Amino acid sequence: MPQRIAVIGGGAAGFFAAIRAKEVNADAIVTIYEKGEKPLAKVAVTGGGRCNLTNSFADVSDLKRVYPRGDKLMKRLFKTFDYRDTFRWFESHGVPLVTQDDQCVFPRSQDAMTVVRCLINEARRLGVSILTRHALTSIERSDNNTFLLFNNSSERIETDCVIVTTGGHPKSSAFDYLARLGHDISMPVPSLFTFNINDNALRSLMGTVVEDATISIVGEKMRSAGPLLITHWGMSGPAVLKLSSYAARYACERQYRFDVSVNWLRESNTSLVAETIRKTAETNAAKLITNAPPLMFQSGDKRGRVDSSPHGEIKRGSLPTRLWEYIIQKIGVPADKRWNETGKKWQNKIVEVLANDIYHVEGKSSWREEFVTCGGVSLSSINPSTLESKHLPGLYFAGEVTDVDAITGGFNLQAAWTMGYIAGENAARPHS
């Protein structure tokens, strides 16, 4: 009798697991059970509808920086299937890819449906059955060593192997059926969110982007860098989303009330910031301070170099004018003061705010339609080589249902492709 493999969840990890299982065992009966009306719904909206399906990893020297939870597991699994394999897989299946300057990888079409159609078509070509509106309610082990699955219609489904790829859940009760089977569950909490800040003056700058800022949690070692967006509710952008991922549990434990420090110039050495302000004052001596913002440091520039033209023109690297006006107003510098009138006292105040601007976070907001959690099935309950349950042979896990999650930039989808591939491959192999 052909091997029966049930994939619970029709997302990125589920489709990749099903496809790989059929590639390994063409005779297997592989079925995807999706609780929603449409499979791959989350893939269709990721990356703003363009599908940031992986990353080049060119800027990643330590996986811990992009996988706050699960970095050691991902390092092991990447030896079997990594981001380069993902790139080759999609291109060989008719989805040309492009890599942006920020190393995020998208389909050349800039349309997430290109990826969705590719996966659905490949699954169907291989003979994978795709059933929607099938919500799993429980898993049981039968007397003859197979699995019994029960869905929302009280239908009993018998299968030989199960791959759970149901994604993240905001409530721990969603994992109760897995806990009853002996698996440890890490409490799920939101992992990618923006910061609510009750500062009307700051929020009046909504739409302002600082291309290269650093944001950190006061009193902790957690920090991130990159573009920061000021919104009508507070702060967002890649820098904030990365920090929210690093601090997911910290923020939850404090009910999303904590202090953050923003370094608007992305330079931690205050001596270099002070030198930047001194040179800005020197170059723009006769200019109103409001009309000559300091230049931001470029990524990797450790010398605090200030690139001003001989005529003192404000160049592309300067702070956004609206933000600069907000900062000097916050410090209390008179609007009619010129740089040659600032003196050391005012310059020190400017340095302090530019390098260490403190804000109180009073809540969070969700990020787009995408929802990512940290938490799920603990990695201590999973075989790190095969992704098989340590408690129930023949049961596998892949994707965000596990306690693996990443920052933005295509890393979460890469985890889904990698884990789905490996779970599908091992589920389809002969079992003794």
Summary of the structure (lengths in Angstrom):
residues: 432
radius of gyration: 25.3
end to end distance: 14.8
largest distance: 87.4
contacts: 1492
relative contact order: 0.19
helix: 34%
strand: 25%
